[in-house]
Amino acid sequence: WVTIDSLTENQVIKIDGIDHNKWGFATALINWAELVNRSDVNEKFIEKGLNYQLTRTDEVYNDQTREFESKVNILAGDEEFACDEINTESVDINTANNVWNIKVGKSEGFVPCWKKKSIAAAFVGAFIVSFMLMIICIESQSHHDLLRDMLPPKALRKIKNYKTCVEKYEIATVFFSEIVGYTAMSAEMSAIQ
């Protein structure tokens, strides 16, 4: 881990037995490799079938160009993140000194748990709508056949074109007739007789 030698002119921080020169005052030191190994974070993402990448973007001053440049450090996860933007969730965390970013994604894409059920429901719904349309078409055809059997072709064409079917005759005879006693007799008979 980390040990800090006593304050001397040449101050060093010893991390895992390696001396590193330092200046100023350090408030927090994190050994990322050790933290990642101990947390089993890689195994947890692999179990879930996810790719991830944790990065830190530092603004570093370049003495030659006299400008700040962004330097991205990969702290954990995949060196080359292979997921496209559609199958990736990314969250930035701004700190006082830099920006941290965690990206999580699936290379084959996220598949919601309700996808198979929704496909089945769409298939059943399409079948029901198709069946109902078939019944409507059959009923429409039977209605058309009935009208064709009852009306003359000229009157049927007018009705199809939403016109009033009226014919005027100068001379017409209307004949009403009844067989005497037929109504009383038919009331006593069965339908087959």
C-alpha positions as CSV (number, residue, x, y, z in Angstrom):
1,W,0.0,0.0,0.0
2,V,1.1,3.6,0.6
3,T,3.6,5.0,3.1
4,I,4.7,8.6,3.2
5,D,8.2,9.3,4.4
6,S,8.7,12.1,6.9
7,L,8.6,15.6,5.5
8,T,12.0,16.2,4.0
9,E,13.3,18.3,1.1
10,N,13.0,15.4,-1.3
11,Q,9.5,14.1,-0.4
12,V,8.5,10.7,-1.8
13,I,5.5,8.5,-1.6
14,K,6.1,4.8,-1.5
15,I,3.4,2.8,-3.3
16,D,3.8,-1.0,-3.4
17,G,7.5,-0.6,-2.6
18,I,8.2,1.9,-5.4
19,D,9.2,5.5,-4.6
20,H,7.4,8.3,-6.3
21,N,8.4,12.0,-5.9
22,K,5.7,14.2,-4.7
23,W,5.0,17.9,-4.0
24,G,2.2,19.6,-2.1
25,F,-0.1,17.8,0.2
26,A,-2.0,14.6,-0.8
27,T,-5.5,14.1,0.8
28,A,-6.4,10.8,-0.8
29,L,-4.3,8.2,-2.6
30,I,-6.0,5.3,-4.4
31,N,-4.3,2.3,-5.9
32,W,-6.8,1.5,-8.6
33,A,-5.3,-1.8,-9.7
34,E,-5.5,-3.1,-6.1
35,L,-9.0,-1.7,-5.6
36,V,-10.3,-3.3,-8.8
37,N,-8.7,-6.7,-8.0
38,R,-10.2,-6.7,-4.5
39,S,-13.7,-5.6,-5.5
40,D,-14.2,-8.4,-8.1
41,V,-15.9,-5.7,-10.3
42,N,-14.6,-7.3,-13.5
43,E,-16.2,-10.7,-12.6
44,K,-19.5,-9.0,-11.6
45,F,-19.7,-7.3,-15.0
46,I,-18.7,-10.6,-16.9
47,E,-21.4,-12.5,-15.0
48,K,-24.1,-10.1,-16.2
49,G,-22.7,-10.1,-19.8
50,L,-21.8,-6.4,-19.7
51,N,-18.8,-4.5,-20.9
52,Y,-17.7,-1.5,-18.9
53,Q,-15.0,1.2,-18.8
54,L,-14.2,3.7,-16.0
55,T,-12.1,6.7,-17.2
56,R,-10.8,9.8,-15.7
57,T,-10.2,12.9,-17.9
58,D,-7.5,15.2,-16.5
59,E,-6.8,18.7,-17.9
60,V,-2.9,18.8,-18.2
61,Y,-1.0,22.0,-18.9
62,N,1.4,21.7,-21.8
63,D,4.4,23.9,-21.3
64,Q,5.4,23.9,-25.0
65,T,1.9,25.0,-26.4
66,R,1.0,26.9,-23.2
67,E,-2.5,25.3,-23.4
68,F,-4.4,22.8,-21.3
69,E,-4.9,19.4,-23.0
70,S,-7.3,16.6,-22.0
71,K,-5.7,13.3,-21.0
72,V,-7.9,10.3,-20.6
73,N,-6.8,7.6,-18.2
74,I,-8.6,4.2,-18.2
75,L,-9.0,3.2,-14.5
76,A,-10.9,0.0,-14.9
77,G,-12.7,-2.2,-17.4
78,D,-12.1,-2.8,-21.1
79,E,-9.1,-1.0,-22.7
80,E,-11.1,-0.7,-26.0
81,F,-14.8,-0.3,-25.3
82,A,-16.5,-2.3,-28.1
83,C,-20.2,-1.2,-27.7
84,D,-21.9,1.3,-29.9
85,E,-23.7,4.3,-28.6
86,I,-27.2,2.7,-28.9
87,N,-26.3,-0.1,-26.6
88,T,-24.3,2.0,-24.1
89,E,-25.2,4.0,-21.0
90,S,-22.6,6.6,-20.1
91,V,-22.5,8.8,-17.0
92,D,-20.1,11.7,-16.4
93,I,-19.2,12.9,-12.9
94,N,-17.6,16.3,-12.6
95,T,-15.1,16.7,-9.8
96,A,-13.0,19.8,-8.8
97,N,-10.0,18.5,-10.8
98,N,-11.3,16.3,-13.5
99,V,-14.2,14.4,-15.1
100,W,-14.9,10.7,-14.3
101,N,-16.9,8.6,-16.7
102,I,-18.5,5.2,-16.4
103,K,-19.7,3.4,-19.6
104,V,-21.7,0.2,-19.4
105,G,-23.0,-1.7,-22.4
106,K,-23.7,-5.0,-24.2
107,S,-22.0,-5.7,-27.5
108,E,-25.0,-7.7,-28.7
109,G,-27.4,-5.0,-27.4
110,F,-29.9,-4.8,-24.5
111,V,-32.9,-7.1,-24.9
112,P,-35.8,-6.2,-22.6
113,C,-37.5,-9.1,-20.7
114,W,-40.9,-8.3,-22.3
115,K,-39.7,-8.5,-25.9
116,K,-40.8,-12.1,-26.5
117,K,-44.2,-11.5,-24.9
118,S,-44.8,-8.3,-26.9
119,I,-43.9,-10.2,-30.2
120,A,-46.4,-12.9,-29.2
121,A,-49.1,-10.3,-28.3
122,A,-48.6,-8.5,-31.6
123,F,-48.9,-11.8,-33.5
124,V,-52.1,-12.7,-31.6
125,G,-53.5,-9.2,-32.1
126,A,-52.7,-9.3,-35.8
127,F,-54.5,-12.6,-36.1
128,I,-57.6,-11.3,-34.3
129,V,-57.8,-8.2,-36.5
130,S,-57.3,-10.3,-39.6
131,F,-60.1,-12.6,-38.6
132,M,-62.4,-9.7,-37.8
133,L,-61.7,-8.2,-41.2
134,M,-62.4,-11.5,-42.9
135,I,-65.8,-11.8,-41.2
136,I,-66.6,-8.2,-42.3
137,C,-65.7,-9.0,-45.9
138,I,-67.8,-12.2,-45.8
139,E,-70.8,-10.3,-44.4
140,S,-70.4,-7.6,-46.9
141,Q,-70.3,-10.1,-49.8
142,S,-73.4,-11.9,-48.4
143,H,-75.2,-8.5,-48.2
144,H,-74.3,-7.7,-51.8
145,D,-75.5,-11.2,-52.9
146,L,-78.8,-10.7,-51.1
147,L,-79.3,-7.3,-52.8
148,R,-78.4,-8.7,-56.2
149,D,-81.0,-11.4,-55.8
150,M,-83.7,-9.0,-54.7
151,L,-83.2,-5.9,-57.0
152,P,-82.9,-5.5,-60.7
153,P,-79.4,-4.6,-61.9
154,K,-80.2,-1.0,-62.8
155,A,-81.5,-0.3,-59.2
156,L,-78.5,-2.1,-57.7
157,R,-76.1,0.1,-59.6
158,K,-77.9,3.2,-58.4
159,I,-77.8,2.0,-54.8
160,K,-74.0,1.2,-55.0
161,N,-73.4,4.8,-56.2
162,Y,-75.5,6.2,-53.3
163,K,-78.2,7.5,-55.5
164,T,-81.9,7.3,-54.8
165,C,-83.6,4.5,-56.8
166,V,-87.0,5.9,-57.9
167,E,-88.7,5.1,-61.1
168,K,-91.8,6.9,-62.3
169,Y,-94.5,5.1,-64.4
170,E,-97.4,6.9,-66.1
171,I,-99.8,4.0,-65.8
172,A,-99.4,1.4,-63.0
173,T,-101.6,-1.2,-61.5
174,V,-101.1,-2.4,-57.9
175,F,-102.8,-5.7,-57.2
176,F,-103.4,-6.9,-53.6
177,S,-104.8,-10.4,-53.1
178,E,-105.5,-12.9,-50.3
179,I,-106.7,-16.4,-50.3
180,V,-109.8,-16.6,-48.2
181,G,-109.2,-18.3,-44.9
182,Y,-105.4,-18.8,-45.5
183,T,-104.3,-16.7,-42.5
184,A,-106.5,-18.7,-40.0
185,M,-105.5,-22.0,-41.7
186,S,-101.7,-21.3,-41.6
187,A,-101.9,-20.3,-38.0
188,E,-102.9,-23.9,-37.1
189,M,-100.3,-25.6,-39.3
190,S,-96.7,-26.4,-38.5
191,A,-93.9,-24.8,-40.5
192,I,-93.2,-28.0,-42.5
193,Q,-96.9,-28.4,-43.5
